[in-house]
Amino acid sequence: MGFVSINTRICFFFDNFQEPSFKNFTGTVERVDATRFVTNGEVSIIDDNSFEITELPIRTWTQAYKENVLEPMLQGTEKTPALIT
């Protein structure tokens, strides 16, 4: 009987796990499972040739984002062509 009460408490804890919040963050926070979340930034499409990134995901550094996301989109890689011309 003790085993059942422990499992009930664990399930109750995870079911009521609060979604994290970040001060002044305007992106979205999505639940992956009981204890993991994914954060998404915000991008606005200005016109056919330009877009504006107004918010990066939480714990994403600007320089790393430029190197790992934007540069491959602009220059392409060995395996994929440039997405933005």
Sine and cosine of phi, psi and omega as CSV:
sin_phi,cos_phi,sin_psi,cos_psi,sin_omega,cos_omega
0.00,0.00,-0.54,0.84,0.05,-1.00
-0.89,0.45,-0.58,0.82,0.00,-1.00
-0.89,0.45,-0.67,0.74,0.00,-1.00
-0.89,0.45,-0.68,0.73,-0.03,-1.00
-0.92,0.39,-0.58,0.81,0.05,-1.00
-0.91,0.41,-0.72,0.69,0.03,-1.00
-0.88,0.48,-0.63,0.78,0.02,-1.00
-0.89,0.46,-0.67,0.74,0.02,-1.00
-0.91,0.42,-0.66,0.75,0.01,-1.00
-0.90,0.44,-0.73,0.68,0.02,-1.00
-0.88,0.47,-0.66,0.75,0.02,-1.00
-0.89,0.46,-0.67,0.74,0.00,-1.00
-0.88,0.47,-0.75,0.66,-0.05,-1.00
-0.94,0.33,-0.54,0.84,0.04,-1.00
-0.92,0.39,-0.48,0.88,-0.04,-1.00
-0.97,-0.23,0.26,0.96,0.01,-1.00
-0.90,0.43,0.83,-0.56,-0.08,-1.00
-0.97,0.23,0.58,-0.82,0.07,-1.00
-0.94,0.35,0.71,-0.70,0.00,-1.00
-0.92,0.39,0.46,-0.89,0.06,-1.00
-0.74,-0.67,0.50,-0.86,-0.04,-1.00
-0.75,-0.66,0.79,-0.61,-0.06,-1.00
-0.86,0.51,0.76,-0.65,0.04,-1.00
0.91,0.42,0.20,0.98,0.04,-1.00
-0.99,0.13,0.83,-0.56,-0.05,-1.00
-0.97,-0.23,-0.04,1.00,0.05,-1.00
-0.97,0.23,-0.25,-0.97,-0.03,-1.00
-0.93,-0.37,0.45,-0.89,0.08,-1.00
-0.84,-0.54,0.85,-0.53,-0.03,-1.00
-0.87,-0.49,0.67,-0.74,0.02,-1.00
-0.98,0.19,0.77,-0.63,0.07,-1.00
-1.00,-0.03,-0.76,0.64,0.10,-1.00
-0.52,-0.85,-0.35,-0.94,-0.13,-0.99
-0.88,0.47,-0.51,0.86,-0.08,-1.00
-0.80,-0.60,0.03,1.00,-0.05,-1.00
-0.87,-0.49,0.59,-0.81,-0.02,-1.00
-0.71,-0.70,0.43,-0.90,0.07,-1.00
-0.88,-0.48,0.71,-0.70,0.06,-1.00
-0.95,-0.30,0.61,-0.80,0.02,-1.00
-0.83,-0.56,0.64,-0.76,0.05,-1.00
-0.99,0.12,-0.26,-0.97,0.00,-1.00
-0.81,-0.59,0.67,-0.74,0.05,-1.00
-0.74,-0.67,0.71,-0.70,0.05,-1.00
-0.91,-0.42,0.74,-0.67,0.08,-1.00
-1.00,0.04,0.89,-0.45,-0.06,-1.00
-0.99,0.11,-0.77,0.63,0.09,-1.00
-0.44,-0.90,-0.22,-0.98,-0.06,-1.00
-0.90,0.44,-0.40,0.92,-0.10,-1.00
-0.93,-0.37,0.01,1.00,-0.05,-1.00
-0.53,-0.85,0.44,-0.90,0.08,-1.00
-0.60,-0.80,0.32,-0.95,-0.03,-1.00
-0.80,-0.61,0.81,-0.58,0.08,-1.00
-1.00,-0.06,0.91,-0.42,-0.06,-1.00
-0.98,-0.22,-0.28,0.96,-0.03,-1.00
-0.46,-0.89,0.81,-0.59,0.11,-0.99
-1.00,0.00,0.39,-0.92,0.09,-1.00
-0.87,0.50,0.40,-0.91,0.01,-1.00
-0.85,0.52,0.64,-0.77,0.01,-1.00
0.89,0.46,0.45,0.89,0.10,-1.00
-0.95,-0.32,0.88,-0.48,-0.01,-1.00
-0.98,0.18,0.58,-0.82,-0.04,-1.00
-0.86,0.51,-0.74,0.68,-0.05,-1.00
-0.90,0.45,-0.69,0.73,0.02,-1.00
-0.89,0.45,-0.62,0.78,0.02,-1.00
-0.91,0.42,-0.68,0.74,0.03,-1.00
-0.87,0.49,-0.73,0.68,-0.06,-1.00
-0.94,0.34,-0.63,0.77,-0.13,-0.99
-1.00,-0.08,-0.34,0.94,-0.06,-1.00
-0.88,-0.47,-0.83,0.56,-0.12,-0.99
-0.95,0.30,-0.70,0.71,0.00,-1.00
-0.88,0.48,-0.71,0.70,0.08,-1.00
-0.88,0.47,-0.53,0.85,0.04,-1.00
-0.93,0.36,-0.58,0.82,-0.02,-1.00
-0.99,0.13,-0.67,0.75,-0.11,-0.99
-0.97,-0.23,-0.32,0.95,-0.09,-1.00
0.98,0.20,0.05,-1.00,0.05,-1.00
-0.78,-0.63,-0.07,-1.00,0.05,-1.00
-0.89,0.46,-0.51,0.86,-0.08,-1.00
-0.99,-0.14,-0.43,0.90,-0.06,-1.00
-0.77,-0.64,0.58,-0.81,0.06,-1.00
-0.97,0.23,0.22,-0.97,0.03,-1.00
-0.91,0.42,0.67,-0.74,0.03,-1.00
-1.00,0.02,-0.48,0.88,-0.02,-1.00
-0.92,-0.39,0.82,-0.57,0.00,-1.00
-0.86,-0.50,0.00,0.00,0.00,0.00
